[in-house]
Amino acid sequence: MQVRYDKEVDAAHIRLSRKRPTGAVEVQEGVILHLTDKDELVAIEILDASKRFPIRSLFTFEFVR
């Protein structure tokens, strides 16, 4: 998994797979799921990210079983 934050455009990008997305679905204004042609989730893009959650939380991971 890769997590990136672009401060200039205030966008977070969470890549979950190395597969290449073939499309995208905006599930809520500014929240975009990038999918393969088999509807496999590849990435999540969040626009206006700093207005939605604390950006620091992107880089703090908690593993829960």
ABEGO torsion letter per residue (X at the ends): XBBBBBAAAGBBBBBABABBBABBBBABBGBBBBBBAAGBBABBBBBGAAAABBAAAAABBBBBX
